[in-house]
Amino acid sequence: MSPPAAPREATRLGELSPQQWKSGIAAWLGWLFDGLELHLYTLVATPLVIQLLAATSAADPAVKEKTAYIQAAFLVGWAAGGAFFGRLGDLLGRSRALALTVLTYALCTGLCATAQTWWQLMIFRFVAALGIGGEWAVGASLLTETWPRAWRPWLAAVLQTGVNLGILLAATTVGLLALLPHPPSERFVFLLGVLPALLVFWIRRQVPEPEAWAQAEKAVGHKNPGVRELFRGDIAKTTWITSVVCALSLSAWWLFVFWHSQHLRRLLDAAGLPPAEITRRVSAAFFLVNVLAIAGNFAAGWLARRVNNRRAIILLFLGLFGSMAGAFIVPRGFGALAWFWLPLTGFFSGVFGLFTMYLPPLFPTLLRTTGAGFCYNIGRLAAAAASVIFGWLAPVGDFRLALLASSLLALAAAGCSWWLPEREWDGGQRIDVGGQTSGGKG
């Protein structure tokens, strides 16, 4: 039986089919709401946990400890959801699985607004993370199988920009609430998380399953390969090296994303600023980091087109290491960090956009969301462990030194990226990045 047909290679936007437009819009909106859901808690974590614990300030060791546990639970849920929904994406189809992920994270983020204890908040964040984690592999595979291969670096940038815009929406919302004469409780922002549930109905009515997935299902008589196939033959090497790179890089990035905001809060608190002003300034700094991240997404796409994905990933991880180390190698004030060093780190985070369209094609069609989900979620589990360890270490040192140490993980990720594969699967064979057949088996 012939391998699944590749999508028509359009060269202009006007040549894209309705199916390609619908799958692209669905994936982008899913990622936009991913960004919103991901960072609502990051921005209000400290004041909300202080409220739930009835603590007096952010300096209370219990606040840092419980905050770290909640963040770790989120990352564990993110990883478990990526594995679970990634497998469903291969078994049930991309569109069906995508709708389930959005519904899960929308409803459970809304439930965070009802939490009365820190452990209730932890449970709600964990379940919401199941859906957020699953959306990544499913949405990326949906576009891999419906959009032209040559467009993938730019598609990765556009998708990652959806996440960044969601983050900006979260930062803007929190910042505007802080400007009100009588700001509402931080828990109020979680009610925004219910909005993505409306997207589910559109996805199920308008987004068909990719032809490549449908033909691959038919070719094997709906007897999909098992998860163990990820650890056999040529696929095993791909699975392990990409898992290591994801573990190192995501640990570095998530330590930065979550704890740099707490470091800024500590600096501003030491300066005697009122809580509302601290929240406003931290939100503004977070906003700028993500504006630069959007530019970094497209710079990463341009670089990948020039030197290929693997070399671009290495160079960008080196930049991520340099910017993180530069930010925390010496004590710096809020201004230097917020307006230069942290946005520079955000720019180099564009490397993670490349993984969106780079990882799924490394695996055969019926292992695509399973494989991409597994590798990326090993990284999320590593980041969860790193968050807990950071929460233990931060009270006895300071955030700056721990953040400086975490930059070394980005350097290690750059070194390991040298062994990342440069071939991908198309139907039943593997091709190199230039599109020439280079062997392999279906």
C-alpha positions as MATLAB code, in Angstrom:
seq = 'MSPPAAPREATRLGELSPQQWKSGIAAWLGWLFDGLELHLYTLVATPLVIQLLAATSAADPAVKEKTAYIQAAFLVGWAAGGAFFGRLGDLLGRSRALALTVLTYALCTGLCATAQTWWQLMIFRFVAALGIGGEWAVGASLLTETWPRAWRPWLAAVLQTGVNLGILLAATTVGLLALLPHPPSERFVFLLGVLPALLVFWIRRQVPEPEAWAQAEKAVGHKNPGVRELFRGDIAKTTWITSVVCALSLSAWWLFVFWHSQHLRRLLDAAGLPPAEITRRVSAAFFLVNVLAIAGNFAAGWLARRVNNRRAIILLFLGLFGSMAGAFIVPRGFGALAWFWLPLTGFFSGVFGLFTMYLPPLFPTLLRTTGAGFCYNIGRLAAAAASVIFGWLAPVGDFRLALLASSLLALAAAGCSWWLPEREWDGGQRIDVGGQTSGGKG';
ca = [
       0.000    0.000    0.000;
       1.332    3.434   -0.879;
       2.385    5.776    1.969;
       0.080    8.620    3.049;
       0.070   11.508    0.601;
       1.847   14.695    1.670;
      -0.211   17.898    1.900;
      -0.156   20.106   -1.164;
       2.908   22.334   -1.032;
       1.379   25.794   -1.270;
       3.813   28.663   -1.811;
       1.430   31.538   -1.011;
      -1.258   32.111    1.603;
      -3.885   32.287   -1.124;
      -3.066   28.706   -2.147;
      -3.841   27.214    1.265;
      -6.912   24.996    1.467;
      -9.818   25.617    3.891;
      -8.672   22.597    5.915;
      -5.189   24.054    6.295;
      -6.590   27.409    7.434;
      -8.925   25.778    9.957;
      -6.242   23.528   11.420;
      -3.857   26.488   11.654;
      -6.403   28.721   13.395;
      -7.398   25.954   15.821;
      -3.790   25.226   16.776;
      -2.902   28.919   17.135;
      -5.914   29.681   19.344;
      -5.121   26.617   21.443;
      -1.606   27.929   21.967;
      -2.860   31.457   22.713;
      -5.005   30.129   25.537;
      -2.141   27.854   26.620;
      -0.059   30.968   27.266;
      -2.892   32.616   29.169;
      -3.498   29.583   31.372;
       0.203   28.896   31.924;
       1.096   32.281   33.342;
      -1.940   33.485   35.238;
      -0.602   31.646   38.282;
       3.011   32.683   37.692;
       2.054   36.349   37.994;
      -0.093   36.058   41.136;
       1.536   33.074   42.829;
       3.172   34.839   45.755;
       0.281   37.079   46.878;
      -2.260   34.275   46.368;
      -0.285   31.727   48.387;
       0.299   34.362   51.103;
      -3.481   34.792   51.238;
      -4.203   31.056   51.380;
      -1.608   30.465   54.107;
      -2.596   33.606   56.052;
       1.111   34.474   56.016;
       2.510   37.933   56.657;
       4.908   38.376   53.705;
       6.726   36.713   50.836;
       9.715   36.207   53.131;
       7.835   33.492   55.039;
       9.606   30.172   54.251;
       6.221   28.418   54.039;
       5.216   30.700   51.158;
       8.259   29.761   49.091;
       7.893   26.084   49.953;
       4.185   25.804   49.045;
       4.640   27.958   45.955;
       7.340   25.568   44.761;
       5.105   22.537   45.424;
       2.221   24.054   43.442;
       4.502   24.902   40.533;
       6.006   21.420   40.604;
       2.542   19.823   40.621;
       1.618   21.922   37.608;
       4.704   20.781   35.713;
       4.076   17.134   36.631;
       0.500   17.493   35.393;
       1.786   19.199   32.270;
       4.036   16.223   31.614;
       1.384   13.598   32.399;
      -1.150   15.407   30.216;
       1.289   15.591   27.341;
       1.894   11.855   27.520;
      -1.795   10.983   27.970;
      -3.304   13.284   25.367;
      -0.338   12.701   23.070;
      -1.240    9.030   23.016;
      -4.902    9.892   22.459;
      -3.855   12.061   19.527;
      -2.401    9.004   17.798;
      -5.310    6.743   18.729;
      -8.364    9.030   18.353;
      -7.116   11.669   15.950;
      -5.647   15.158   16.215;
      -8.879   17.177   16.122;
     -10.693   15.084   18.744;
      -7.751   15.105   21.126;
      -7.226   18.848   20.657;
     -10.821   19.563   21.691;
     -10.435   17.422   24.820;
      -7.247   19.204   25.889;
      -8.808   22.666   25.574;
     -11.902   21.653   27.544;
      -9.792   20.179   30.341;
      -7.549   23.175   30.923;
     -10.325   25.753   30.508;
     -12.652   24.314   33.122;
      -9.974   23.452   35.668;
      -8.262   26.831   35.479;
     -11.614   28.398   36.317;
     -11.852   26.117   39.350;
      -8.608   27.642   40.700;
     -10.677   30.733   41.588;
     -12.590   28.645   44.147;
      -9.540   27.263   46.021;
      -9.697   27.746   49.791;
      -6.395   26.083   50.702;
      -2.990   25.832   49.050;
      -3.437   22.107   48.386;
      -6.781   22.689   46.652;
      -5.055   25.187   44.381;
      -2.335   22.611   43.745;
      -4.898   19.978   42.696;
      -6.757   22.342   40.363;
      -3.480   23.481   38.768;
      -2.429   19.860   38.311;
      -5.621   18.883   36.467;
      -5.580   22.054   34.346;
      -1.994   21.234   33.419;
      -3.075   17.865   32.028;
      -4.920   19.669   29.246;
      -2.282   22.352   28.700;
       0.434   19.714   28.358;
      -1.576   17.662   25.902;
      -2.338   20.574   23.592;
       1.312   21.053   22.615;
       1.978   17.716   20.899;
      -1.509   17.424   19.401;
      -1.584   20.933   17.922;
       1.949   20.673   16.562;
       1.241   17.330   14.893;
      -1.982   18.687   13.394;
      -0.009   21.383   11.575;
       2.845   19.035   10.673;
       0.357   16.892    8.747;
      -1.644   19.659    7.083;
       0.718   22.545    6.242;
       3.650   22.633    3.754;
       6.981   21.336    5.048;
       8.892   24.390    3.813;
       6.766   26.657    6.008;
       7.570   24.880    9.272;
      10.137   27.354   10.717;
       7.655   30.217   10.256;
       4.746   28.115   11.496;
       6.744   27.384   14.637;
       7.313   31.116   15.141;
       3.638   31.942   14.616;
       2.474   29.190   16.987;
       4.927   30.218   19.693;
       3.808   33.809   19.216;
       0.313   32.625   20.124;
       1.720   31.471   23.487;
       3.520   34.787   23.978;
       0.385   36.778   23.186;
      -1.514   34.672   25.712;
       1.175   35.472   28.274;
       0.911   39.176   27.410;
      -2.857   38.958   27.857;
      -2.298   37.460   31.305;
       0.261   40.146   32.235;
      -1.975   42.937   30.935;
      -4.964   41.630   32.874;
      -3.042   41.360   36.131;
      -1.428   44.775   35.599;
      -4.767   46.498   34.886;
      -6.406   44.914   37.924;
      -3.568   46.240   40.074;
      -4.348   49.792   38.885;
      -7.911   49.707   40.193;
      -8.613   51.776   43.347;
      -9.694   48.589   45.125;
      -7.979   45.669   43.301;
      -9.933   42.394   43.479;
      -8.441   39.246   44.929;
      -5.722   37.624   42.835;
      -7.925   34.550   42.476;
     -10.268   36.566   40.234;
      -7.888   36.309   37.263;
      -8.430   32.551   37.018;
     -12.015   33.076   35.869;
     -10.572   34.193   32.525;
      -9.465   30.611   32.050;
     -13.006   29.452   31.371;
     -13.204   31.358   28.060;
     -11.254   28.809   25.934;
     -13.976   26.213   26.545;
     -15.990   27.943   23.815;
     -13.259   27.028   21.320;
     -14.052   23.327   21.711;
     -17.362   23.555   19.874;
     -15.769   25.242   16.858;
     -12.929   22.714   16.672;
     -15.269   19.738   16.652;
     -17.515   21.229   13.963;
     -14.921   22.792   11.670;
     -11.537   21.037   11.970;
     -11.333   17.645   10.191;
      -8.766   14.968   10.954;
      -5.586   15.208    8.808;
      -5.587   12.968    5.733;
      -2.111   11.680    6.621;
      -3.345   10.355    9.968;
      -6.514    8.854    8.450;
      -4.562    7.040    5.721;
      -1.962    5.759    8.193;
      -4.754    4.410   10.421;
      -6.305    2.661    7.446;
      -2.976    1.215    6.326;
      -2.443   -0.616    9.636;
      -6.072   -1.657   10.016;
      -6.451    0.594   13.085;
      -3.847   -1.498   14.918;
      -1.574    1.313   16.061;
       2.042    0.673   17.112;
       2.597    0.575   20.869;
       4.581    3.007   22.991;
       7.445    0.495   23.186;
       8.235    1.228   19.539;
       9.708    4.556   20.695;
      12.566    2.580   22.259;
      13.369    0.244   19.384;
      15.599    0.550   16.322;
      16.510    3.950   14.918;
      13.628    5.613   16.753;
      15.159    4.847   20.163;
      18.181    7.092   19.598;
      15.907    9.949   18.559;
      13.721    9.425   21.636;
      16.582    9.501   24.121;
      18.625   12.423   22.801;
      15.616   14.680   22.311;
      14.405   13.786   25.822;
      17.753   14.798   27.342;
      17.824   18.112   25.454;
      14.239   18.887   26.460;
      14.933   18.010   30.108;
      17.939   20.310   30.377;
      16.511   23.237   28.434;
      13.011   23.234   29.918;
      14.427   23.032   33.433;
      16.556   26.096   32.757;
      13.685   28.013   31.173;
      11.032   27.208   33.758;
      13.300   28.070   36.640;
      13.838   31.419   34.949;
      10.176   32.007   34.046;
       8.799   31.291   37.479;
      11.516   32.531   39.828;
      12.745   35.681   38.094;
       9.371   37.272   38.889;
       9.820   36.360   42.543;
      13.361   37.804   42.453;
      12.001   41.080   41.078;
       9.328   41.124   43.770;
      11.976   40.707   46.446;
      14.002   43.625   45.059;
      10.962   45.894   44.956;
       9.761   44.783   48.374;
      13.172   45.639   49.810;
      12.788   49.103   48.277;
       9.597   49.610   50.288;
       7.094   49.743   47.419;
       3.428   48.933   48.146;
       2.107   45.525   46.955;
      -0.053   46.945   44.127;
       2.895   48.869   42.701;
       5.117   45.796   42.948;
       2.578   43.756   40.991;
       2.273   46.493   38.355;
       6.029   46.737   37.801;
       6.572   42.968   37.747;
       3.734   42.623   35.213;
       5.318   45.333   33.045;
       8.688   43.561   33.140;
       7.029   40.249   32.289;
       5.254   41.971   29.409;
       8.546   43.204   27.942;
      10.165   39.755   28.252;
       7.409   38.304   26.115;
       7.450   41.106   23.542;
      11.107   40.271   22.947;
      10.232   36.573   22.923;
       7.911   37.190   19.964;
      10.798   38.789   18.070;
      12.952   35.839   19.117;
      10.468   33.367   17.646;
      10.824   34.853   14.175;
      14.579   35.275   14.546;
      14.768   31.565   15.401;
      12.693   30.709   12.318;
      14.968   32.829   10.120;
      18.086   31.217   11.633;
      16.693   27.707   11.138;
      16.080   28.463    7.466;
      19.696   29.598    7.109;
      21.618   26.949    9.078;
      19.010   24.144    9.733;
      17.145   23.320   12.947;
      19.932   21.587   14.849;
      22.521   24.344   14.406;
      19.950   27.026   15.164;
      18.972   25.247   18.380;
      22.626   25.061   19.493;
      23.264   28.758   18.827;
      20.086   29.885   20.540;
      20.755   27.774   23.644;
      24.185   29.399   23.873;
      22.470   32.781   23.707;
      19.990   31.707   26.404;
      22.875   30.678   28.651;
      24.750   33.930   28.056;
      21.769   36.159   28.773;
      20.750   34.270   31.937;
      24.310   34.227   33.259;
      24.715   37.922   32.442;
      21.541   38.776   34.319;
      22.478   37.063   37.577;
      26.272   36.804   37.691;
      26.431   40.009   39.740;
      23.754   41.747   41.851;
      21.684   44.034   39.620;
      18.888   46.463   40.348;
      15.340   46.192   39.064;
      15.955   48.601   36.170;
      18.939   46.790   34.668;
      17.212   43.433   34.963;
      13.733   44.433   33.810;
      14.684   46.628   30.867;
      17.691   44.817   29.409;
      18.852   41.448   30.731;
      15.524   39.715   31.238;
      14.112   40.811   27.842;
      17.345   39.549   26.240;
      16.706   36.162   27.829;
      13.162   36.327   26.461;
      14.550   36.898   22.969;
      16.659   33.735   23.075;
      13.684   31.738   24.341;
      12.619   31.745   20.689;
      14.510   28.449   20.545;
      11.503   26.698   22.091;
       9.359   27.744   19.160;
      11.543   25.621   16.880;
      10.712   22.474   18.861;
       7.048   22.916   17.931;
       7.523   21.864   14.311;
      10.879   20.101   14.716;
       9.949   17.303   17.143;
       6.752   15.765   15.658;
       8.219   14.870   12.221;
      11.076   13.005   13.914;
       8.573   10.189   14.584;
       6.389    8.046   12.259;
       2.806    9.244   11.721;
       1.117    6.900   14.196;
       3.748    7.610   16.872;
       3.963   11.338   16.179;
       2.040   12.854   19.080;
       3.150   10.005   21.354;
       6.845   10.532   20.582;
       6.840   14.334   20.606;
       4.734   14.330   23.765;
       7.016   11.855   25.526;
      10.251   13.729   24.776;
       8.923   17.175   25.633;
       7.252   15.888   28.778;
      10.411   14.297   30.106;
      11.630   17.894   30.051;
       8.588   19.026   31.987;
       9.144   16.362   34.648;
      12.758   17.468   34.976;
      11.573   21.071   35.307;
       9.146   19.997   38.056;
      11.969   18.377   40.016;
      14.136   21.446   39.481;
      11.344   23.702   40.810;
      11.147   21.728   44.054;
      14.927   21.700   44.482;
      15.004   25.439   43.818;
      12.280   25.945   46.429;
      14.465   24.099   48.962;
      17.630   26.026   48.104;
      16.253   29.557   47.691;
      15.511   30.149   51.425;
      19.118   29.405   52.415;
      20.736   31.465   49.653;
      19.045   33.887   47.357;
      17.128   33.775   44.087;
      19.989   35.366   42.140;
      22.541   32.641   42.851;
      20.046   29.856   42.176;
      18.997   31.484   38.895;
      22.677   31.858   37.940;
      23.205   28.142   38.580;
      20.175   27.285   36.442;
      21.794   29.016   33.444;
      24.298   26.143   33.328;
      21.440   23.857   32.311;
      20.998   25.907   29.137;
      24.719   25.518   28.415;
      24.457   21.751   28.876;
      21.425   21.708   26.543;
      23.503   23.455   23.860;
      26.185   20.779   24.150;
      23.754   17.864   23.959;
      21.959   19.407   20.979;
      24.963   18.545   18.816;
      23.574   14.984   18.602;
      20.017   15.932   17.662;
      18.811   14.153   14.480;
      18.554   15.904   11.108;
      16.185   13.411    9.446;
      12.403   13.170    9.705;
       9.652   10.745    8.763;
       7.428   11.260    5.755;
       4.947    8.415    5.345;
       6.935    5.189    5.609;
      10.450    6.539    5.050;
      12.926    8.957    6.586;
      14.194   11.993    4.696;
      16.911   14.498    5.473;
      16.096   18.148    6.124;
      16.635   18.984    2.487;
      13.933   16.556    1.444;
      16.102   13.722    0.054;
      15.308   10.122    0.984;
      17.904    8.762    3.384;
      16.589    5.366    4.332;
      14.617    3.972    7.193;
      11.653    1.694    7.414;
       7.954    2.285    7.852;
];
